[in-house]
Amino acid sequence: QVQLVESGGGLVRPGGSLRLSCAASGSIFKINAMDWYRQAPGKQRDMVAASAVGGDTSYADSVKGRFTISRDNAKNTVYLQMNSLKPEDTAVYYCNAGVLTIPGGWNNYWGQGTQVTVSS
């Protein structure tokens, strides 16, 4: 069993910053990709930022230059630093990770989500 627990969401004014964290725990042998997604009300869940175990990162066009994904492999934790937040960034943010467990093999896991609200 693997658990992903996000934290750091909240209410922030436009132009403000937040830092999200997602810690993976459980019977983890190895973690591959650790990514952030978000889902606004009535919309599909979209990828925001992705990080490969080797350090490569990628971002949705809407957040490039404002968001930064990073990870601490020793702590099985991924972070999302969000700057210059806009009202359209309001959503529930989810952590996703590809995890190898023994036994079990490779599986994809989701966190429970953390609400980010950008409003004046």
C-alpha positions as a Markdown table, in Angstrom:
| # | Residue | x | y | z |
|---|---|---|---|---|
| 1 | Gln | 0.0 | 0.0 | 0.0 |
| 2 | Val | 1.1 | 3.5 | -0.9 |
| 3 | Gln | -0.2 | 6.8 | 0.3 |
| 4 | Leu | 0.3 | 10.2 | -1.2 |
| 5 | Val | -0.5 | 13.1 | 1.2 |
| 6 | Glu | -0.6 | 16.7 | -0.1 |
| 7 | Ser | -0.4 | 19.8 | 2.0 |
| 8 | Gly | 0.1 | 23.5 | 1.6 |
| 9 | Gly | -3.1 | 24.6 | -0.2 |
| 10 | Gly | -5.2 | 27.6 | 0.9 |
| 11 | Leu | -6.6 | 31.0 | 0.1 |
| 12 | Val | -4.3 | 33.5 | -1.5 |
| 13 | Arg | -4.7 | 36.8 | -3.2 |
| 14 | Pro | -3.9 | 37.3 | -6.8 |
| 15 | Gly | -0.1 | 37.8 | -7.2 |
| 16 | Gly | 0.6 | 35.8 | -4.1 |
| 17 | Ser | 2.5 | 32.5 | -3.7 |
| 18 | Leu | 1.9 | 29.1 | -2.2 |
| 19 | Arg | 4.1 | 26.0 | -1.9 |
| 20 | Leu | 2.5 | 22.6 | -2.1 |
| 21 | Ser | 4.0 | 19.4 | -0.8 |
| 22 | Cys | 3.3 | 15.8 | -1.5 |
| 23 | Ala | 4.8 | 13.0 | 0.5 |
| 24 | Ala | 4.7 | 9.4 | -0.5 |
| 25 | Ser | 4.8 | 6.6 | 2.1 |
| 26 | Gly | 4.2 | 2.9 | 2.4 |
| 27 | Ser | 5.8 | -0.1 | 0.8 |
| 28 | Ile | 7.8 | 1.8 | -1.7 |
| 29 | Phe | 10.7 | 0.3 | -3.6 |
| 30 | Lys | 11.2 | 2.9 | -6.2 |
| 31 | Ile | 9.4 | 6.0 | -7.5 |
| 32 | Asn | 9.5 | 7.1 | -11.1 |
| 33 | Ala | 7.6 | 10.2 | -12.2 |
| 34 | Met | 6.0 | 12.5 | -9.6 |
| 35 | Asp | 3.6 | 15.0 | -11.1 |
| 36 | Trp | 1.1 | 17.7 | -10.1 |
| 37 | Tyr | -2.4 | 17.9 | -11.7 |
| 38 | Arg | -5.3 | 20.2 | -11.0 |
| 39 | Gln | -9.0 | 20.1 | -11.5 |
| 40 | Ala | -11.3 | 23.2 | -11.5 |
| 41 | Pro | -15.1 | 22.8 | -10.9 |
| 42 | Gly | -16.7 | 21.4 | -14.0 |
| 43 | Lys | -13.5 | 20.9 | -15.8 |
| 44 | Gln | -11.2 | 17.9 | -16.5 |
| 45 | Arg | -8.1 | 17.1 | -14.5 |
| 46 | Asp | -5.1 | 18.5 | -16.3 |
| 47 | Met | -1.4 | 18.0 | -15.8 |
| 48 | Val | 0.3 | 21.1 | -14.3 |
| 49 | Ala | 3.9 | 20.0 | -13.8 |
| 50 | Ala | 5.8 | 16.8 | -14.2 |
| 51 | Ser | 9.2 | 15.6 | -12.8 |
| 52 | Ala | 11.2 | 12.6 | -13.8 |
| 53 | Val | 13.4 | 10.7 | -11.4 |
| 54 | Gly | 16.4 | 11.9 | -13.3 |
| 55 | Gly | 15.5 | 15.5 | -12.8 |
| 56 | Asp | 13.8 | 16.4 | -16.1 |
| 57 | Thr | 10.7 | 18.7 | -15.7 |
| 58 | Ser | 7.9 | 19.9 | -17.8 |
| 59 | Tyr | 5.1 | 22.4 | -17.4 |
| 60 | Ala | 1.7 | 23.3 | -18.8 |
| 61 | Asp | 1.9 | 26.4 | -20.9 |
| 62 | Ser | -0.4 | 28.2 | -18.5 |
| 63 | Val | 2.0 | 28.0 | -15.6 |
| 64 | Lys | 5.4 | 28.2 | -17.3 |
| 65 | Gly | 7.6 | 30.9 | -15.6 |
| 66 | Arg | 5.3 | 31.0 | -12.6 |
| 67 | Phe | 5.4 | 27.4 | -11.1 |
| 68 | Thr | 8.4 | 25.3 | -10.2 |
| 69 | Ile | 8.3 | 21.6 | -9.5 |
| 70 | Ser | 11.0 | 20.0 | -7.4 |
| 71 | Arg | 11.5 | 16.8 | -5.5 |
| 72 | Asp | 13.5 | 15.3 | -2.7 |
| 73 | Asn | 14.0 | 11.7 | -3.7 |
| 74 | Ala | 15.4 | 10.8 | -0.3 |
| 75 | Lys | 12.2 | 11.9 | 1.3 |
| 76 | Asn | 9.9 | 10.6 | -1.5 |
| 77 | Thr | 8.5 | 14.1 | -1.7 |
| 78 | Val | 7.6 | 16.4 | -4.5 |
| 79 | Tyr | 6.9 | 20.2 | -4.2 |
| 80 | Leu | 5.2 | 22.8 | -6.3 |
| 81 | Gln | 6.2 | 26.4 | -5.8 |
| 82 | Met | 3.5 | 28.6 | -7.2 |
| 83 | Asn | 4.2 | 32.3 | -7.7 |
| 84 | Ser | 2.2 | 35.1 | -9.3 |
| 85 | Leu | -1.0 | 33.2 | -8.7 |
| 86 | Lys | -4.0 | 34.1 | -10.8 |
| 87 | Pro | -7.7 | 33.5 | -10.1 |
| 88 | Glu | -7.7 | 31.0 | -13.0 |
| 89 | Asp | -5.2 | 28.9 | -10.9 |
| 90 | Thr | -8.1 | 28.1 | -8.5 |
| 91 | Ala | -8.6 | 24.3 | -8.4 |
| 92 | Val | -8.0 | 21.2 | -6.4 |
| 93 | Tyr | -4.4 | 20.2 | -6.9 |
| 94 | Tyr | -3.5 | 16.5 | -6.9 |
| 95 | Cys | -0.2 | 14.7 | -6.6 |
| 96 | Asn | 0.4 | 11.7 | -8.9 |
| 97 | Ala | 3.3 | 9.2 | -8.7 |
| 98 | Gly | 4.4 | 6.1 | -10.5 |
| 99 | Val | 5.5 | 3.7 | -7.7 |
| 100 | Leu | 7.2 | 0.3 | -7.7 |
| 101 | Thr | 6.2 | -1.9 | -4.8 |
| 102 | Ile | 7.3 | -5.4 | -4.0 |
| 103 | Pro | 5.2 | -7.4 | -4.5 |
| 104 | Gly | 2.8 | -5.5 | -6.7 |
| 105 | Gly | 4.9 | -4.0 | -9.5 |
| 106 | Trp | 4.5 | -0.6 | -11.0 |
| 107 | Asn | 1.3 | 1.3 | -10.2 |
| 108 | Asn | 0.0 | 4.8 | -10.4 |
| 109 | Tyr | -1.2 | 6.5 | -7.2 |
| 110 | Trp | -3.1 | 9.7 | -6.5 |
| 111 | Gly | -3.2 | 11.9 | -3.4 |
| 112 | Gln | -6.5 | 13.2 | -1.9 |
| 113 | Gly | -6.1 | 16.7 | -3.3 |
| 114 | Thr | -5.6 | 20.1 | -1.7 |
| 115 | Gln | -7.7 | 23.1 | -2.5 |
| 116 | Val | -6.0 | 26.3 | -3.9 |
| 117 | Thr | -8.2 | 29.4 | -4.1 |
| 118 | Val | -6.9 | 32.6 | -5.6 |
| 119 | Ser | -9.2 | 35.5 | -4.8 |
| 120 | Ser | -9.2 | 39.0 | -3.6 |
